[in-house]
Amino acid sequence: MEGINLREARAHAPPLLSSPFKLLGTPSMAVSSFPMPIPLPSPPSSPALSDADLLRSLLRLSKEIAHSEPPGDLFRRGFASVARKIRVLSVIFEDLQRDRIPRLRRSAELCFKEILVVLQHLKALLADCSARSRMRLLLQSESLSNDLRELTLDLSTMLDILPMAELDLSEDVRELVDLLRRQCRRSDPPSDLEEESLRLEIQAMIREIENEIVPDRERLEKMFDRLGLIDSRSCSDEIECLEREIGDRVAENLTPAMLALVGLIRYGKCVLFGASTPRSVSAEKPAFLQPNPVIPDDFRCPISLDLMRDPVVVSSGQTYDRDSITRWISSGHATCPKTGQTLDRSDLVSNRALKNLISRWCREENVPYDSPESGNGETNGVSSNKAALEAARMTASFLVEKLAASQSTETANRVVHELRQLTKTSSESRAFAAEAGAIPLLLPLLNENEPSLQLNAVTALLNLSILDTNKRRIMHTDGALDALLRVLSDGATWQAKQNSATTLRSLSVNHSYRRRLGRNPRVLEELVNLVKVPPASKDALLALHALAGDRANIGKLVESGAVTVALESLVDHETAEEATALLAAIAKRGGASSLASAKGSIKMLVRVLRHGSESAQENAAAALVLVCRRTGGAAVAEITTTPGIEWAICEVMSSGTPRARRKAASLGRICRRWLAAEEACSINGSAITE
């Protein structure tokens, strides 16, 4: 007998088994395929098990399921009912192994193999449910109940066709099998009326939020208690789990509801449990032990070399950040910056696959990631979700009101920490917090000497500054720049200084503010001084690089000592990329002669060209080409006489980035022409002498 015809078995089963039987799949099939019918393989594709291995596997698996914990408070009754049945089933496998392992007949062996498949599906379902957020469990309650019902039905069928006469079972165990058969026949998993009523109540509250009705506190408290959200920590864990599921797109059809639920839980957390207690600065890992993650080259825009926020594909097939390539095309260029190929179309196609990869990498590396709205009308999930928007607005207003009413440093710190977390999540949250008046309340806190409060305040301000409209609010608020500079010079922690420098960098994205910041000698002075401090030097170099984007700032950058500190930073591989990018930017916009005249600059750049990272080599080659073209023979002579320059150029041309290869080729041509000219002059001089 090659297999059991389960459809015939179903037809000959007792009358209570009237439901159609959905055939089981192999143990390796994903639980996510439920409740789709899965064909039964015949023979099984998994490796053949001996009778002893089969019974041991059944016993082990049944005990694991029987003693497993239900996935949270939801569906406890349903999983407990299944666990009780499996516990009885484990007695059968124990009894069969009480003396010696019997040799199973073919029909019994096939039945036990199918029971093994059922148990494997049950275990996988339990593991999957345990990893889900409470809210996704609730949203998928109907599907989950169907999964349990189908598995119970499958188990019932296998028990009905199990050839009891062929098994050496004790009388009391046979009675248990009969009892289990009857239970499986007549009982679906207990109806989840409580979960269903809770789901309906949550949906009703979300509809109220969409209509801008603030949830009743007492009703919200009862709902959170039923969900098992009993404190700030459990709420934070649920929010984190939901956001991870949304980012991983585990259930795209549920994404709008999950976004709304994130907003609801965040609001309820603040209202019911107050702002969460932030970790003390002393408990956090020191900044110098938290190196900024290295951005993968594929995630960098080839134009700006920064992390792409909105990657798009041009007609040449290359990917750029939307903002960078839009500026490139708007400035009159008609070619692809990377390949030089003519762009026959100006339309930009969003690279969603890469955008999702970047978003996931940012979550894993704890890097703030704000994906802007696409120019073709696409929006992120929150901006198109009415309930999520209103929940975020309510949360921001509540927190700003609490901050305004705070009477103690501890209370203010807790609220500011919550604002910091809120403004990290989306553009909408940043807009709502600023509209509610967060910026004027945060700025005075930058002058506080309490380390944790100062850090949370400057980080919240950094998050707010990512939004363009908030840049204007910050720059037009009296005392904002002075407060940031105070943190930059006298901040209580290195983390606060780093985030103050990054805030200035964020503000410098706006062209007019970049020029305004560059005209302020204190800004340049404090950033240059910060470069000299290893824990914060990378952030300070990035801020200086942003200011170097305006030609009007270059002279002041040179006067402030930016070239000198950048050259000193080349010796540290942690800051070499940022330092070479700054030097290349200064050379490009009028500072090439200052770079060439700086002591040891040529040798240092050549050393980076030989031993630096790909990005550092690229910028070093660009800086050297600019110095040669704009300062003349002395710089070229020094480059050509530097030991190892030929090898360095050849190495970059063969293995560097496309831009680095182009710059290295240009540098090689400049050196060859200079050598040829020198040789010609030498020959002419000899001829004249003769």
Phi, psi and omega per residue, in radians:
M1 nan 2.041 -3.059
E2 -1.445 -0.351 -3.138
G3 -3.050 2.907 3.137
I4 -1.680 2.253 3.047
N5 -1.436 1.706 -3.028
L6 -1.243 -0.415 3.086
R7 -1.200 -0.690 3.064
E8 -1.182 -0.652 3.111
A9 -1.095 -0.684 3.111
R10 -1.114 -0.703 -3.115
A11 -1.127 -0.574 -3.111
H12 -1.662 0.056 -3.133
A13 -1.291 2.873 3.109
P14 -1.015 2.754 -3.016
P15 -1.002 -0.510 -3.076
L16 -1.121 -0.322 -3.132
L17 -1.576 1.140 -3.049
S18 -1.600 -0.295 -3.104
S19 -1.263 2.531 3.096
P20 -1.125 2.496 -3.074
F21 -1.700 2.147 3.071
K22 -1.577 2.093 -3.005
L23 -1.124 2.649 -3.094
L24 -1.499 2.800 3.090
G25 -1.886 -2.953 3.130
T26 -1.334 2.811 -3.128
P27 -1.027 -0.437 -3.047
S28 -1.462 -0.119 -3.104
M29 -1.215 2.499 -3.058
A30 -1.289 2.579 3.110
V31 -1.154 -0.469 -3.088
S32 -1.086 -0.228 3.140
S33 -1.360 -0.245 3.088
F34 -1.051 2.645 -0.147
P35 -1.639 0.560 -3.129
M36 -1.163 2.478 3.095
P37 -1.103 2.390 -3.131
I38 -2.156 2.168 -3.080
P39 -1.175 2.506 3.113
L40 -1.426 2.132 3.125
P41 -1.258 2.511 3.098
S42 -2.546 1.958 -0.048
P43 -1.341 2.947 -3.138
P44 -1.021 2.491 -3.108
S45 -1.445 -0.278 -3.138
S46 -1.293 2.753 -3.140
P47 -0.984 2.467 -3.118
A48 -1.095 2.390 3.107
L49 -1.847 2.473 2.992
S50 -1.237 2.843 3.134
D51 -1.017 -0.717 -3.119
A52 -1.136 -0.784 3.128
D53 -1.121 -0.674 -3.138
L54 -1.094 -0.844 -3.120
L55 -1.163 -0.666 3.109
R56 -1.138 -0.709 3.109
S57 -1.117 -0.721 3.111
L58 -1.096 -0.754 -3.127
L59 -1.154 -0.788 -3.126
R60 -1.101 -0.801 -3.087
L61 -1.183 -0.711 3.139
S62 -1.140 -0.637 3.108
K63 -1.205 -0.687 3.118
E64 -1.066 -0.755 -3.137
I65 -1.217 -0.721 -3.094
A66 -1.098 -0.555 -3.081
H67 -1.802 0.123 -3.134
S68 -1.361 2.641 3.129
E69 -1.462 2.435 3.050
P70 -1.050 2.654 -3.127
P71 -1.300 1.417 3.125
G72 1.419 -2.908 -3.095
D73 -1.382 -0.376 -3.113
L74 -1.356 2.483 3.090
F75 1.055 0.456 -3.138
R76 -1.078 -0.720 -3.099
R77 -1.137 -0.768 -3.117
G78 -1.092 -0.818 -3.137
F79 -1.221 -0.600 3.109
A80 -1.138 -0.662 3.107
S81 -1.103 -0.790 3.115
V82 -1.122 -0.723 -3.129
A83 -1.065 -0.675 3.117
R84 -1.111 -0.718 3.120
K85 -1.121 -0.749 -3.133
I86 -1.168 -0.544 3.097
R87 -1.107 -0.710 3.075
V88 -1.144 -0.693 3.140
L89 -1.074 -0.615 -3.131
S90 -1.110 -0.477 3.118
V91 -1.103 -0.639 3.118
I92 -1.053 -0.821 -3.086
F93 -1.207 -0.578 3.057
E94 -1.134 -0.763 -3.091
D95 -1.145 -0.630 3.134
L96 -1.177 -0.346 -3.113
Q97 -1.910 0.295 -3.016
R98 -1.183 -0.657 -3.134
D99 -1.898 -1.099 3.110
R100 -2.564 2.785 -3.127
I101 -1.299 2.066 -3.128
P102 -1.312 2.759 3.022
R103 -1.523 2.081 -3.068
L104 -1.455 2.468 3.000
R105 -1.303 2.869 -3.007
R106 -1.039 -0.756 -3.105
S107 -1.123 -0.743 3.119
A108 -1.164 -0.684 3.141
E109 -1.078 -0.771 3.138
L110 -1.141 -0.677 3.092
C111 -1.079 -0.789 -3.123
F112 -1.151 -0.603 3.102
K113 -1.152 -0.653 3.106
E114 -1.232 -0.628 3.056
I115 -1.102 -0.648 3.088
L116 -1.064 -0.709 3.102
V117 -1.085 -0.767 3.122
V118 -1.034 -0.790 -3.129
L119 -1.132 -0.654 3.112
Q120 -1.131 -0.703 3.074
H121 -1.115 -0.722 3.128
L122 -1.080 -0.787 -3.138
K123 -1.112 -0.740 3.121
A124 -1.115 -0.674 3.126
L125 -1.135 -0.731 3.098
L126 -1.078 -0.787 -3.132
A127 -1.117 -0.707 -3.138
D128 -1.149 -0.746 3.140
C129 -1.166 -0.608 3.131
S130 -1.153 -0.488 -3.126
A131 -1.507 -0.206 -3.109
R132 -1.409 2.733 3.000
S133 -1.245 2.742 3.099
R134 -1.010 -0.736 -3.068
M135 -1.173 -0.660 3.106
R136 -1.210 -0.617 3.043
L137 -1.025 -0.745 -3.108
L138 -1.191 -0.740 3.141
L139 -1.134 -0.537 -3.112
Q140 -1.772 0.437 -3.058
S141 -1.044 -0.720 -3.111
E142 -1.142 -0.786 3.116
S143 -1.095 -0.714 -3.136
L144 -1.135 -0.743 3.095
S145 -1.076 -0.681 3.097
N146 -1.115 -0.698 3.107
D147 -1.043 -0.842 3.138
L148 -1.107 -0.697 -3.130
R149 -1.127 -0.742 3.138
E150 -1.129 -0.734 -3.134
L151 -1.177 -0.655 3.081
T152 -1.125 -0.704 3.108
L153 -1.138 -0.723 3.090
D154 -1.059 -0.759 3.127
L155 -1.115 -0.710 3.114
S156 -1.048 -0.763 3.134
T157 -1.067 -0.788 -3.108
M158 -1.155 -0.614 3.101
L159 -1.210 -0.596 3.133
D160 -1.171 -0.617 -3.104
I161 -1.707 0.056 3.115
L162 -1.159 2.135 -3.094
P163 -1.321 1.511 -3.076
M164 -1.061 -0.567 -3.088
A165 -1.133 -0.414 -3.109
E166 -1.525 -0.095 -3.053
L167 -1.837 2.433 3.125
D168 -1.558 1.435 -3.105
L169 -2.001 2.557 3.088
S170 -1.233 2.832 -3.046
E171 -1.101 -0.749 -3.114
D172 -1.151 -0.558 3.094
V173 -1.230 -0.654 3.080
R174 -1.060 -0.674 3.110
E175 -1.136 -0.642 3.091
L176 -1.139 -0.670 3.110
V177 -1.096 -0.760 3.101
D178 -1.069 -0.736 3.111
L179 -1.082 -0.777 -3.135
L180 -1.109 -0.687 3.089
R181 -1.015 -0.823 -3.099
R182 -1.131 -0.696 3.137
Q183 -1.122 -0.757 -3.129
C184 -1.164 -0.596 -3.129
R185 -1.184 -0.783 -2.960
R186 -1.692 -0.123 -3.023
S187 -2.188 2.019 2.834
D188 -1.311 2.868 2.998
P189 -0.944 2.534 -3.104
P190 -0.900 2.414 -3.126
S191 -1.101 2.402 -3.066
D192 -1.670 1.078 -3.111
L193 -1.133 -0.648 -3.126
E194 -1.126 -0.770 3.113
E195 -1.118 -0.676 3.138
E196 -1.137 -0.741 3.123
S197 -1.149 -0.641 3.104
L198 -1.141 -0.732 3.129
R199 -1.077 -0.761 3.138
L200 -1.139 -0.651 3.134
E201 -1.168 -0.708 3.110
I202 -1.130 -0.729 3.118
Q203 -1.088 -0.665 3.108
A204 -1.130 -0.696 3.136
M205 -1.175 -0.653 3.111
I206 -1.123 -0.680 3.091
R207 -1.108 -0.650 3.097
E208 -1.133 -0.732 3.114
I209 -1.093 -0.696 3.083
E210 -1.018 -0.570 3.123
N211 -1.573 0.268 3.064
E212 1.126 0.534 3.065
I213 -1.678 2.097 -3.125
V214 -1.228 2.249 -3.100
P215 -1.068 2.511 3.071
D216 -1.219 2.317 -3.046
R217 -1.083 -0.794 -3.097
E218 -1.117 -0.735 3.114
R219 -1.143 -0.696 3.107
L220 -1.107 -0.698 -3.132
E221 -1.111 -0.758 3.123
K222 -1.125 -0.693 -3.136
M223 -1.128 -0.781 3.139
F224 -1.136 -0.632 3.124
D225 -1.116 -0.727 3.121
R226 -1.157 -0.515 3.120
L227 -1.413 -0.170 -3.072
G228 1.424 0.246 3.082
L229 -1.601 1.565 -2.927
I230 -1.838 -0.114 3.124
D231 -2.757 3.101 -3.097
S232 -1.089 -0.657 -3.116
R233 -1.120 -0.799 -3.139
S234 -1.134 -0.611 3.083
C235 -1.153 -0.765 3.133
S236 -1.089 -0.725 3.119
D237 -1.093 -0.728 -3.139
E238 -1.157 -0.724 3.101
I239 -1.075 -0.786 -3.134
E240 -1.084 -0.737 3.137
C241 -1.142 -0.762 3.126
L242 -1.108 -0.752 -3.127
E243 -1.143 -0.628 3.090
R244 -1.147 -0.732 3.133
E245 -1.153 -0.663 3.100
I246 -1.137 -0.789 -3.139
G247 -1.124 -0.631 -3.129
D248 -1.466 -0.083 3.109
R249 0.959 0.848 -3.120
V250 -1.301 -0.413 3.128
A251 -2.624 1.414 -3.011
E252 -1.096 -0.544 3.130
N253 -1.177 -0.338 -3.139
L254 -1.735 -0.020 -3.040
T255 -0.988 -0.794 3.115
P256 -1.014 -0.764 3.125
A257 -1.146 -0.668 -3.129
M258 -1.191 -0.657 3.079
L259 -1.089 -0.736 3.109
A260 -1.119 -0.657 -3.115
L261 -1.227 -0.599 3.054
V262 -1.032 -0.799 3.115
G263 -1.098 -0.719 -3.139
L264 -1.113 -0.793 -3.111
I265 -1.161 -0.700 3.139
R266 -1.119 -0.709 3.096
Y267 -1.144 -0.834 3.140
G268 -1.076 -0.647 3.111
K269 -1.049 -0.787 -3.121
C270 -1.203 -0.719 -3.073
V271 -1.277 -0.761 -3.022
L272 -1.466 -0.687 -3.005
F273 -1.996 0.010 -3.132
G274 1.302 3.066 3.111
A275 -1.169 2.434 -3.114
S276 -1.222 2.672 -3.127
T277 -1.373 2.076 3.135
P278 -1.310 2.685 3.041
R279 -1.178 2.547 3.073
S280 -1.199 2.666 -3.130
V281 -1.051 -0.614 -3.127
S282 -1.151 -0.440 3.141
A283 -1.465 -0.237 -3.141
E284 -1.442 2.714 3.089
K285 -1.166 2.296 -3.122
P286 -0.984 2.615 -3.065
A287 -1.051 -0.634 -3.085
F288 -1.271 -0.178 3.034
L289 -1.711 0.070 3.140
Q290 -2.084 1.265 -3.128
P291 -1.106 2.481 3.085
N292 -1.081 2.352 -3.117
P293 -1.100 2.500 3.123
V294 -1.317 2.146 -3.129
I295 -1.273 2.190 3.081
P296 -1.001 2.481 -3.095
D297 -0.994 -0.625 -3.120
D298 -1.176 -0.309 -3.133
F299 -1.652 -0.074 -3.134
R300 -1.595 2.487 3.031
C301 -1.294 2.245 -3.136
P302 -1.065 -0.341 -3.131
I303 -1.529 -0.962 -3.066
S304 -1.566 -0.317 -3.075
L305 1.156 0.167 3.088
D306 -1.660 2.923 3.074
L307 -1.049 2.286 -3.140
M308 -1.308 2.250 3.097
R309 -1.637 -0.543 -3.121
D310 -2.492 1.344 -3.068
P311 -1.169 2.351 3.113
V312 -2.329 2.712 -3.135
V313 -1.862 2.319 3.083
V314 -1.676 3.078 -3.023
S315 -1.132 -0.346 3.102
S316 -1.381 -0.133 -3.139
G317 1.637 -0.059 3.136
Q318 -1.511 2.674 -3.123
T319 -1.912 2.360 3.110
Y320 -2.390 2.871 2.972
D321 -1.251 2.398 -3.026
R322 -0.970 -0.774 -3.079
D323 -1.106 -0.742 -3.091
S324 -1.185 -0.816 -3.083
I325 -1.252 -0.514 3.085
T326 -1.134 -0.757 3.101
R327 -1.124 -0.663 -3.141
W328 -1.079 -0.828 -3.113
I329 -1.214 -0.682 -3.117
S330 -1.144 -0.449 -3.126
S331 -1.417 0.058 3.039
G332 1.855 0.001 3.139
H333 -1.367 2.460 3.138
A334 -2.111 0.251 -3.118
T335 -2.133 2.807 3.077
C336 -1.287 2.197 -3.091
P337 -1.043 -0.529 -3.020
K338 -1.525 -0.729 -3.043
T339 -1.842 -0.295 -3.072
G340 1.372 0.002 -3.125
Q341 -1.227 2.462 3.119
T342 -1.174 2.314 3.123
L343 -1.505 1.877 -3.105
D344 -1.382 -0.197 3.060
R345 -2.394 2.588 -3.121
S346 -1.766 -0.023 -3.121
D347 -1.269 2.577 -3.116
L348 -2.009 2.305 -3.120
V349 -1.904 2.178 -3.118
S350 -1.098 2.301 3.096
N351 -1.627 1.449 -3.018
R352 -1.164 -0.642 -3.121
A353 -1.072 -0.815 3.128
L354 -1.161 -0.647 3.134
K355 -1.064 -0.719 3.112
N356 -1.155 -0.682 3.112
L357 -1.124 -0.736 3.124
I358 -1.124 -0.757 3.137
S359 -1.061 -0.762 3.135
R360 -1.142 -0.738 3.128
W361 -1.064 -0.720 3.141
C362 -1.104 -0.703 3.111
R363 -1.124 -0.753 -3.111
E364 -1.166 -0.590 -3.104
E365 -1.663 0.052 -3.140
N366 1.022 0.718 3.105
V367 -1.761 2.185 3.100
P368 -1.005 2.292 -3.109
Y369 -2.332 2.029 3.131
D370 -2.035 1.867 3.136
S371 -1.517 1.940 -3.072
P372 -1.212 2.838 3.077
E373 -1.163 2.425 -3.102
S374 -1.273 2.667 -3.116
G375 -1.247 -0.242 -3.103
N376 -1.692 0.320 3.059
G377 1.695 -0.094 3.107
E378 -1.261 2.546 3.100
T379 -2.295 2.778 3.084
N380 -1.314 3.002 -3.020
G381 -1.099 -0.696 -3.061
V382 -1.172 -0.734 -3.045
S383 -1.124 -0.367 3.131
S384 -1.830 0.143 -3.093
N385 -1.938 1.854 -3.044
K386 -1.032 -0.801 -3.104
A387 -1.124 -0.761 3.131
A388 -1.097 -0.689 3.123
L389 -1.115 -0.833 -3.106
E390 -1.159 -0.655 3.104
A391 -1.117 -0.715 3.112
A392 -1.138 -0.687 3.128
R393 -1.117 -0.761 3.137
M394 -1.109 -0.727 -3.135
T395 -1.129 -0.796 -3.141
A396 -1.083 -0.772 3.137
S397 -1.109 -0.733 3.137
F398 -1.081 -0.791 -3.096
L399 -1.182 -0.720 3.134
V400 -1.119 -0.699 3.088
E401 -1.103 -0.718 3.110
K402 -1.134 -0.674 3.138
L403 -1.165 -0.720 3.134
A404 -1.112 -0.533 -3.101
A405 -1.632 -0.012 -3.080
S406 -1.148 2.309 -3.113
Q407 -1.846 -0.221 -3.086
S408 -2.274 2.771 3.117
T409 -1.103 -0.692 -3.117
E410 -1.104 -0.790 3.125
T411 -1.115 -0.778 3.126
A412 -1.058 -0.691 -3.121
N413 -1.105 -0.729 3.134
R414 -1.121 -0.737 -3.128
V415 -1.197 -0.746 -3.130
V416 -1.134 -0.653 3.079
H417 -1.061 -0.705 3.122
E418 -1.185 -0.677 3.059
L419 -1.105 -0.670 3.099
R420 -1.048 -0.763 3.136
Q421 -1.187 -0.699 -3.114
L422 -1.140 -0.794 -3.066
T423 -1.326 -0.075 3.078
K424 -1.419 -0.279 -2.893
T425 -1.558 -0.727 -3.019
S426 -2.768 2.836 3.095
S427 -1.107 -0.641 -3.116
E428 -1.116 -0.742 3.123
S429 -1.103 -0.656 3.105
R430 -1.139 -0.713 3.137
A431 -1.156 -0.771 -3.101
F432 -1.143 -0.716 3.141
A433 -1.110 -0.742 3.135
A434 -1.188 -0.714 3.115
E435 -1.092 -0.560 -3.141
A436 -1.341 -0.176 3.089
G437 1.790 0.487 -3.074
A438 -1.227 -0.656 -2.999
I439 -1.075 -0.880 3.123
P440 -1.086 -0.456 3.119
L441 -1.403 -0.503 -3.125
L442 -1.376 -0.634 -3.028
L443 -1.015 -0.782 3.116
P444 -1.076 -0.444 -3.114
L445 -1.264 -0.280 3.084
L446 -1.197 -0.338 3.132
N447 -1.565 -0.024 3.125
E448 -1.254 2.593 3.124
N449 -1.638 -0.127 3.113
E450 -1.275 2.011 -2.977
P451 -0.982 -0.813 -3.064
S452 -1.153 -0.726 3.140
L453 -1.136 -0.772 3.138
Q454 -1.093 -0.749 3.139
L455 -1.110 -0.806 3.136
N456 -1.107 -0.666 -3.118
A457 -1.174 -0.801 -3.104
V458 -1.227 -0.557 3.111
T459 -1.245 -0.688 3.060
A460 -1.074 -0.706 3.108
L461 -1.135 -0.673 3.069
L462 -1.056 -0.811 3.125
N463 -1.053 -0.733 -3.140
L464 -1.133 -0.606 -3.050
S465 -1.221 -0.234 3.136
I466 -1.109 -0.561 -3.140
L467 -1.404 2.304 -3.057
D468 -1.021 -0.746 -3.126
T469 -1.133 -0.520 3.111
N470 -1.313 -0.472 3.043
K471 -1.007 -0.781 3.136
R472 -1.124 -0.727 3.139
R473 -1.057 -0.745 -3.117
I474 -1.170 -0.851 -3.063
M475 -1.180 -0.401 -3.122
H476 -1.750 0.124 3.072
T477 -1.624 2.233 -3.120
D478 -1.026 2.310 3.064
G479 1.438 0.001 -3.092
A480 -1.136 -0.853 -3.099
L481 -1.153 -0.713 3.116
D482 -1.076 -0.677 3.139
A483 -1.158 -0.720 3.112
L484 -1.140 -0.686 3.141
L485 -1.201 -0.561 3.091
R486 -1.120 -0.745 3.092
V487 -1.130 -0.678 -3.123
L488 -1.070 -0.654 -3.077
S489 -1.621 -0.713 -3.009
D490 -2.178 0.422 -3.118
G491 -0.996 2.580 -3.078
A492 -1.252 -0.406 -3.121
T493 -2.407 2.779 3.079
W494 -1.179 -0.570 3.117
Q495 -1.067 -0.724 3.131
A496 -1.132 -0.715 3.114
K497 -1.113 -0.756 3.117
Q498 -1.036 -0.813 -3.092
N499 -1.235 -0.510 3.041
S500 -1.154 -0.744 3.098
A501 -1.111 -0.700 3.141
T502 -1.193 -0.569 3.066
T503 -1.117 -0.750 3.085
L504 -1.081 -0.671 3.090
R505 -1.109 -0.737 3.120
S506 -1.093 -0.727 3.130
L507 -1.164 -0.503 -3.091
S508 -1.279 -0.162 3.091
V509 -1.064 -0.604 3.082
N510 -1.320 2.223 -3.013
H511 -1.040 -0.796 -3.086
S512 -1.189 -0.639 3.122
Y513 -1.265 -0.549 3.088
R514 -1.070 -0.761 3.141
R515 -1.204 -0.688 3.136
R516 -1.123 -0.732 3.111
L517 -1.176 -0.654 -3.139
G518 -1.170 -0.461 3.118
R519 -1.364 -0.205 -3.116
N520 -1.563 1.904 -3.075
P521 -1.086 -0.499 -3.141
R522 -1.155 -0.644 3.130
V523 -1.060 -0.880 -3.118
L524 -1.147 -0.731 -3.124
E525 -1.065 -0.822 -3.099
E526 -1.191 -0.663 3.120
L527 -1.168 -0.725 3.109
V528 -1.101 -0.733 3.100
N529 -1.110 -0.626 -3.119
L530 -1.218 -0.501 3.098
V531 -1.041 -0.535 -3.075
K532 -1.325 -0.124 -3.115
V533 -1.834 1.906 -3.001
P534 -0.848 -0.755 -3.076
P535 -1.083 -0.469 -3.037
A536 -2.056 0.091 -3.009
S537 -1.125 -0.645 -3.112
K538 -1.115 -0.768 -3.138
D539 -1.142 -0.668 3.116
A540 -1.163 -0.695 3.103
L541 -1.113 -0.689 3.115
L542 -1.132 -0.680 3.106
A543 -1.146 -0.739 3.093
L544 -1.110 -0.663 3.116
H545 -1.097 -0.681 3.097
A546 -1.109 -0.723 3.128
L547 -1.187 -0.496 3.134
A548 -1.270 -0.045 3.096
G549 -1.272 -0.161 3.115
D550 -1.972 2.159 -3.109
R551 -1.007 -0.557 -3.103
A552 -1.154 -0.326 -3.103
N553 -1.586 -0.217 -2.973
I554 -1.097 -0.795 -3.124
G555 -1.037 -0.736 3.139
K556 -1.214 -0.594 3.079
L557 -1.110 -0.738 3.125
V558 -1.130 -0.793 -3.140
E559 -1.076 -0.580 -3.101
S560 -1.346 -0.167 3.123
G561 1.666 0.328 -3.101
A562 -1.122 -0.658 -3.139
V563 -1.131 -0.744 -3.111
T564 -1.094 -0.836 -3.097
V565 -1.222 -0.544 3.096
A566 -1.163 -0.723 3.099
L567 -1.117 -0.684 3.101
E568 -1.130 -0.508 -3.120
S569 -1.366 -0.182 -3.133
L570 -1.178 -0.432 -3.079
V571 -1.300 -0.291 -3.140
D572 -1.753 2.058 -3.090
H573 -1.119 -0.358 3.127
E574 -1.216 -0.485 -3.087
T575 -2.052 0.057 -3.063
A576 -1.086 -0.686 -3.120
E577 -1.103 -0.828 -3.130
E578 -1.153 -0.670 -3.126
A579 -1.162 -0.763 3.130
T580 -1.174 -0.624 3.097
A581 -1.097 -0.714 3.107
L582 -1.130 -0.789 -3.132
L583 -1.111 -0.705 3.118
A584 -1.132 -0.683 3.129
A585 -1.155 -0.716 3.115
I586 -1.132 -0.760 3.140
A587 -1.129 -0.614 -3.084
K588 -1.202 -0.537 -2.999
R589 -1.943 0.545 2.993
G590 1.943 0.048 -3.103
G591 -1.884 0.317 -3.084
A592 -1.092 -0.721 -3.116
S593 -1.147 -0.647 3.106
S594 -1.152 -0.662 3.108
L595 -1.186 -0.732 -3.121
A596 -1.132 -0.609 -3.086
S597 -1.448 -0.196 3.123
A598 -1.184 2.393 -3.055
K599 -1.064 2.168 3.053
G600 1.304 0.157 -3.044
S601 -1.111 -0.753 -3.087
I602 -1.111 -0.827 -3.115
K603 -1.094 -0.690 -3.136
M604 -1.139 -0.728 3.139
L605 -1.182 -0.661 3.090
V606 -1.131 -0.663 3.104
R607 -1.079 -0.726 3.089
V608 -1.136 -0.670 3.114
L609 -1.052 -0.556 -3.123
R610 -1.477 -0.685 -2.943
H611 -2.123 -0.038 -3.046
G612 -1.395 3.065 3.055
S613 -1.235 3.000 -3.111
E614 -1.024 -0.782 -3.127
S615 -1.157 -0.721 3.128
A616 -1.140 -0.721 3.094
Q617 -1.053 -0.730 -3.124
E618 -1.052 -0.827 -3.122
N619 -1.261 -0.607 3.091
A620 -1.111 -0.748 3.115
A621 -1.108 -0.729 3.126
A622 -1.093 -0.758 -3.140
A623 -1.114 -0.738 -3.133
L624 -1.141 -0.701 3.112
V625 -1.101 -0.761 3.135
L626 -1.118 -0.723 3.117
V627 -1.082 -0.755 -3.131
C628 -1.117 -0.786 -3.060
R629 -1.245 -0.503 -2.991
R630 -1.892 -0.083 3.132
T631 -2.122 -0.334 3.035
G632 1.707 -2.767 -2.900
G633 -1.108 -0.615 -3.058
A634 -1.058 -0.776 3.136
A635 -1.165 -0.709 3.138
V636 -1.131 -0.710 3.133
A637 -1.079 -0.734 3.134
E638 -1.144 -0.679 3.138
I639 -1.144 -0.822 -3.062
T640 -1.171 -0.438 3.141
T641 -1.643 0.014 3.108
T642 -1.324 2.192 -3.117
P643 -1.017 2.354 3.046
G644 1.497 0.063 -3.077
I645 -1.150 -0.660 -3.134
E646 -1.107 -0.776 3.142
W647 -1.096 -0.728 -3.120
A648 -1.092 -0.768 -3.140
I649 -1.104 -0.801 -3.141
C650 -1.087 -0.705 -3.119
E651 -1.127 -0.783 -3.141
V652 -1.174 -0.655 3.130
M653 -1.140 -0.470 -3.108
S654 -1.619 -0.520 -3.015
S655 -2.294 0.044 -3.118
G656 -1.420 -3.128 3.068
T657 -1.195 2.835 3.133
P658 -0.943 -0.767 3.133
R659 -1.157 -0.705 3.126
A660 -1.102 -0.679 3.134
R661 -1.127 -0.724 3.120
R662 -1.119 -0.759 -3.131
K663 -1.171 -0.691 3.122
A664 -1.135 -0.685 3.104
A665 -1.104 -0.725 3.097
S666 -1.097 -0.742 3.126
L667 -1.100 -0.695 3.112
G668 -1.104 -0.730 3.127
R669 -1.127 -0.726 3.128
I670 -1.058 -0.772 -3.126
C671 -1.143 -0.725 -3.137
R672 -1.138 -0.730 3.125
R673 -1.116 -0.703 3.139
W674 -1.140 -0.743 3.123
L675 -1.113 -0.702 3.124
A676 -1.126 -0.707 3.119
A677 -1.153 -0.717 3.114
E678 -1.100 -0.722 3.138
E679 -1.141 -0.706 3.123
A680 -1.125 -0.714 3.114
C681 -1.118 -0.677 -3.141
S682 -1.128 -0.720 3.139
I683 -1.165 -0.747 3.132
N684 -1.132 -0.666 3.118
G685 -1.133 -0.704 3.114
S686 -1.126 -0.705 -3.131
A687 -1.128 -0.701 3.133
I688 -1.145 -0.709 3.134
T689 -1.089 -0.725 3.123
E690 -1.146 nan nan
